[in-house]
Structures are given as C-alpha cells and as structure tokens.
C-alpha cells in the first residue's frame, strides 16, 4: 500500500486513504471508491440542488413535483430514485422511476439521499 491520499468524490475531503488495491476510503464520510489507471480528468461533474456532488450509483430524492410529457401524472416531490447514472447534457441524470420507467432528470430538481 502507498501513502498517497486522494480527494473523496463525495465530500471532497482531501484525506482519502488507500484501503485495498485501487480502493480508497474517506475518514470523514466513510465513502469507499475505486481509482482506475490514470486520473479522472474527463469525469462528469454533476451538482444537486444543495451543491453536493453526485456520482453514478447514488440515490437522490426529487424536491418538487415534475410533470412528465405524455403521462397523466407527475413525479411527486419526495420520490426516491436509486442507482442513478450521470450523463452529459441538459438532463444530466438517467434513471428508472417506479411507475414511470426510464427517465432523464435535471440535477437542479434533486438532492442527494
């Protein structure tokens, strides 16, 4: 193991320590992440409505009712969405919402769960 520290992708704590092969742990928020060869310079940066950085696999909560084109009802505020995928573009979160199916959301209308 090396003594190199990495910044936590969840809380930006600079003291992430190596806890396995290419695996790091944050001492402040207990987040565990893996680091691939090379730096993540082309990584997508997505921020929720509270300014917290989101990563692929996070769970989020919808903060306001969102109308859905072609659907008779809207996605209600407080709906929890699990296992999100981050993408480029205006609607930067891809997910599946129970009762609606696959959907794209804007990060400004969610907060990290």
C-alpha positions as CSV (number, residue, x, y, z in Angstrom):
1,X,0.0,0.0,0.0
2,X,1.2,3.5,-0.7
3,X,0.9,6.5,1.5
4,X,-0.8,8.6,-1.3
5,X,-4.1,10.3,-0.3
6,X,-6.9,11.1,-2.8
7,X,-9.8,13.6,-2.6
8,X,-13.1,12.0,-1.7
9,X,-15.5,12.3,-4.7
10,X,-18.5,12.5,-2.3
11,X,-17.5,15.2,0.3
12,X,-14.2,16.5,-1.2
13,X,-12.2,15.6,1.9
14,X,-8.5,15.6,0.9
15,X,-7.6,12.7,3.3
16,X,-8.9,9.7,1.4
17,X,-6.6,6.8,2.2
18,X,-5.8,3.6,0.3
19,X,-7.8,0.7,1.9
20,X,-7.2,-2.0,-0.8
21,X,-5.9,-2.5,-4.3
22,X,-7.0,0.7,-6.2
23,X,-9.6,1.3,-3.4
24,X,-9.8,4.3,-1.2
25,X,-11.8,5.2,1.9
26,X,-12.8,8.7,3.2
27,X,-12.2,9.1,7.0
28,X,-14.9,11.8,7.2
29,X,-17.9,10.4,5.4
30,X,-16.8,6.7,5.1
31,X,-17.3,6.7,1.3
32,X,-15.4,3.9,-0.5
33,X,-14.4,4.4,-4.1
34,X,-12.0,2.8,-6.6
35,X,-9.4,4.6,-8.7
36,X,-8.6,3.4,-12.2
37,X,-5.3,3.8,-14.0
38,X,-4.7,7.5,-14.8
39,X,-6.7,10.4,-13.4
40,X,-10.4,11.0,-13.9
41,X,-9.8,14.2,-15.9
42,X,-12.8,13.6,-18.2
43,X,-15.1,12.7,-15.4
44,X,-18.6,14.3,-15.5
45,X,-19.2,16.8,-12.7
46,X,-22.9,17.0,-11.6
47,X,-24.1,19.0,-8.6
48,X,-27.5,18.6,-6.9
49,X,-29.8,21.4,-5.8
50,X,-27.9,21.8,-2.5
51,X,-24.4,22.0,-4.1
52,X,-23.4,18.4,-3.3
53,X,-21.5,16.4,-5.9
54,X,-23.3,13.4,-7.3
55,X,-21.7,10.2,-8.6
56,X,-23.0,7.3,-10.6
57,X,-24.8,4.9,-8.4
58,X,-26.0,7.5,-5.9
59,X,-29.6,7.7,-4.7
60,X,-31.5,11.0,-5.0
61,X,-34.8,12.5,-3.9
62,X,-37.0,14.7,-6.2
63,X,-37.5,18.1,-4.5
64,X,-40.6,19.3,-6.4
65,X,-43.4,17.8,-8.5
66,X,-42.2,17.2,-12.0
67,X,-44.7,16.9,-14.9
68,X,-43.9,14.1,-17.3
69,X,-44.8,14.6,-21.0
70,X,-47.3,12.0,-22.2
71,X,-48.1,10.8,-18.7
72,X,-51.3,11.5,-16.8
73,X,-49.5,12.2,-13.5
74,X,-46.3,13.9,-12.4
75,X,-43.3,12.6,-10.4
76,X,-44.1,13.7,-6.9
77,X,-41.8,15.6,-4.6
78,X,-40.1,13.2,-2.2
79,X,-39.8,10.3,-4.7
80,X,-36.6,8.4,-4.0
81,X,-34.6,7.4,-7.1
82,X,-31.9,4.8,-6.7
83,X,-28.9,3.9,-8.7
84,X,-28.6,7.0,-11.0
85,X,-26.3,7.3,-14.0
86,X,-24.7,10.6,-14.8
87,X,-24.6,11.9,-18.4
88,X,-23.7,15.0,-20.4
89,X,-26.3,17.4,-21.5
90,X,-29.2,19.4,-20.0
91,X,-30.9,16.4,-18.4
92,X,-27.8,15.0,-16.8
93,X,-29.3,12.1,-14.7
94,X,-30.5,8.9,-16.3
95,X,-32.6,6.7,-14.0
96,X,-35.6,4.4,-13.6
97,X,-38.5,5.6,-11.6
98,X,-41.1,3.1,-10.3
99,X,-44.4,3.6,-12.1
100,X,-42.7,5.7,-14.9
101,X,-39.8,3.6,-16.2
102,X,-36.6,5.0,-17.8
103,X,-36.3,8.8,-17.4
104,X,-33.9,11.7,-17.6
105,X,-33.8,14.3,-14.9
106,X,-32.1,17.6,-14.3
107,X,-29.8,17.7,-11.3
108,X,-31.3,21.0,-10.1
109,X,-34.5,19.2,-9.2
110,X,-33.0,16.5,-6.9
111,X,-31.0,16.3,-3.7
112,X,-28.7,13.5,-2.6
113,X,-30.4,11.0,-0.4
